[in-house]
Amino acid sequence: VQLQAFGGGLVQPGGSLRLSCAAPRNSIRTADMGWYRQAPGKERELVATVTSRNNKNYADFVEGRFTISRDNAKNTVFLQMISLKPEDTAVYYCKLAKGFRVYWGQGTQVTVSS
């Protein structure tokens, strides 16, 4: 399964971005999806997940600023981010998990800087 993450970029503190993760047709409907991020010199960490039943979970640092959503008909998962902070700077990856199989996208760079 090939996942394509896009929507990253350079944004000022307090700004917003919407990340998208596109998956092949019919690949996400029964899958758990997630967004993770990895900052330079740090380990990859969970940002948000959404199960196949649309149950959502967020990392503590999100603090209500991010919203994960899924559109099964479009085979896409989104991460809406607002009130971005410099510490949100990282490469953001999407993940698809179905049973014991796990797939990762290639990542999209988010840079929050003035």
Summary of the structure (lengths in Angstrom):
residues: 114
radius of gyration: 13.2
end to end distance: 36.6
largest distance: 42.0
contacts: 329
relative contact order: 0.33
helix: 8%
strand: 51%
